[in-house]
Amino acid sequence: MLKALVPVDGSPDSLRVVDHVIELVRGREPMEIVLLNVQEPTEAWEVRRFLKPEELAAMQLSKGGDALAPARARLDAAGIPCTPRVEIGPVAETIARIARELGCNKIVMGTHGHGAIENLLLGSVATEVIRLTDVPVTLVK
């Protein structure tokens, strides 16, 4: 069975990716799905000044869980199991690393994310993931 890494950020674009994965599974392409949300490390001194590292990590993990919730709900409604995962780190590098660590056969992701910077071109994260990984990447517009 294929294992697909599906990075999501809670945006409408990432939910379209989940809908695409649901269509693939319903179309007889069975796969194990790992939903991933990556939270970028917070470097702002204003935040780090008032929060302990473990408090900051807990906030980011909670935010990541919130971003995964709509995607998990869609997969649950379709009767498709998934493994949710939240990581903290540079987004593209973390996606490529997790795909490698988990032995994923493919990455299915959107072309644009939540941030304005990601929306300038194809999507800086999508472009960087393609550059960093050896597994096939399916981009869903």
C-alpha positions as CSV (number, residue, x, y, z in Angstrom):
1,M,0.0,0.0,0.0
2,L,1.2,3.5,-0.8
3,K,1.9,5.9,2.0
4,A,1.1,9.6,1.1
5,L,2.2,12.6,3.1
6,V,-0.4,15.3,2.9
7,P,0.8,18.7,4.3
8,V,-2.1,21.0,5.3
9,D,-2.3,24.4,6.8
10,G,-6.1,24.8,7.2
11,S,-6.4,27.0,4.1
12,P,-9.0,26.4,1.4
13,D,-6.2,25.3,-0.9
14,S,-5.0,22.6,1.5
15,L,-8.6,21.4,1.9
16,R,-8.8,20.9,-1.9
17,V,-5.8,18.7,-1.6
18,V,-7.6,16.6,1.0
19,D,-10.6,16.4,-1.4
20,H,-8.3,15.2,-4.2
21,V,-6.8,12.5,-1.9
22,I,-10.3,11.4,-1.0
23,E,-11.1,11.0,-4.7
24,L,-7.9,9.0,-5.3
25,V,-8.8,6.6,-2.4
26,R,-12.4,6.2,-3.6
27,G,-11.1,5.6,-7.1
28,R,-9.4,2.5,-5.9
29,E,-6.0,3.9,-5.1
30,P,-5.6,2.6,-1.5
31,M,-3.1,4.5,0.6
32,E,-2.0,5.2,4.1
33,I,-2.4,8.9,4.7
34,V,-0.3,11.0,7.0
35,L,-1.7,14.5,7.5
36,L,1.1,16.9,8.5
37,N,1.0,20.5,9.7
38,V,4.3,22.3,10.1
39,Q,4.5,25.3,12.4
40,E,7.5,27.6,11.7
41,P,9.6,28.3,14.8
42,T,8.9,31.6,16.4
43,E,11.9,33.8,16.5
44,A,10.3,37.0,17.6
45,W,12.0,38.3,20.8
46,E,8.8,39.9,21.9
47,V,7.2,36.4,22.2
48,R,10.3,34.6,23.5
49,R,10.7,37.2,26.2
50,F,7.4,36.3,27.9
51,L,7.0,32.6,27.1
52,K,9.2,29.6,28.1
53,P,10.3,27.4,25.2
54,E,7.9,24.6,26.3
55,E,5.0,27.0,26.5
56,L,5.8,28.3,23.0
57,A,6.0,24.7,21.7
58,A,2.7,23.8,23.3
59,M,1.0,26.8,21.7
60,Q,2.4,25.9,18.3
61,L,1.4,22.3,18.6
62,S,-2.1,23.4,19.6
63,K,-2.3,25.8,16.6
64,G,-1.1,22.9,14.3
65,G,-3.8,20.7,15.7
66,D,-6.4,23.3,14.9
67,A,-5.1,23.6,11.3
68,L,-5.4,19.8,10.9
69,A,-9.0,19.7,12.2
70,P,-10.9,20.5,9.0
71,A,-8.8,18.1,7.0
72,R,-9.3,15.3,9.6
73,A,-13.0,16.0,9.6
74,R,-13.2,15.6,5.8
75,L,-11.3,12.3,5.9
76,D,-13.4,11.1,8.8
77,A,-16.6,11.9,7.0
78,A,-15.3,10.0,4.0
79,G,-14.4,7.0,6.2
80,I,-10.7,7.3,5.4
81,P,-8.3,6.9,8.3
82,C,-5.3,9.1,8.6
83,T,-2.4,9.7,11.0
84,P,-2.2,13.3,12.1
85,R,1.1,14.9,12.9
86,V,2.3,18.4,13.9
87,E,5.9,19.4,13.6
88,I,7.8,22.6,14.4
89,G,10.5,23.7,12.0
90,P,11.2,25.2,8.6
91,V,8.2,24.2,6.5
92,A,9.7,22.8,3.3
93,E,12.6,21.1,5.0
94,T,10.4,19.5,7.6
95,I,8.0,18.2,4.9
96,A,10.9,16.6,3.0
97,R,12.4,15.2,6.2
98,I,9.1,13.7,7.5
99,A,8.4,12.1,4.1
100,R,11.9,10.5,4.2
101,E,11.6,9.4,7.9
102,L,8.2,7.8,7.4
103,G,9.1,6.1,4.1
104,C,6.3,7.9,2.2
105,N,5.9,7.0,-1.5
106,K,4.5,10.4,-2.4
107,I,3.7,13.9,-1.2
108,V,0.3,15.4,-2.2
109,M,0.2,19.2,-1.5
110,G,-1.3,22.5,-2.5
111,T,0.5,25.0,-4.7
112,H,-0.2,27.9,-2.3
113,G,-0.5,28.3,1.5
114,H,-1.9,30.7,4.0
115,G,0.9,33.3,3.8
116,A,1.1,36.2,1.3
117,I,4.8,35.3,0.6
118,E,3.8,31.7,-0.4
119,N,1.3,33.1,-2.8
120,L,3.7,35.2,-4.8
121,L,4.9,32.5,-7.2
122,L,4.0,28.8,-7.6
123,G,4.4,28.7,-3.9
124,S,7.8,29.0,-2.3
125,V,7.1,26.0,0.0
126,A,5.9,23.8,-2.9
127,T,8.9,24.7,-5.0
128,E,11.3,24.0,-2.2
129,V,9.7,20.7,-1.3
130,I,10.1,19.6,-5.0
131,R,13.8,20.6,-4.8
132,L,14.4,18.8,-1.5
133,T,12.7,15.5,-1.9
134,D,13.3,12.4,-3.9
135,V,9.7,11.1,-3.8
136,P,7.1,12.2,-6.3
137,V,5.2,15.3,-5.5
138,T,1.6,15.9,-6.7
139,L,0.6,19.5,-6.7
140,V,-3.1,20.3,-6.4
141,K,-4.3,23.7,-7.6
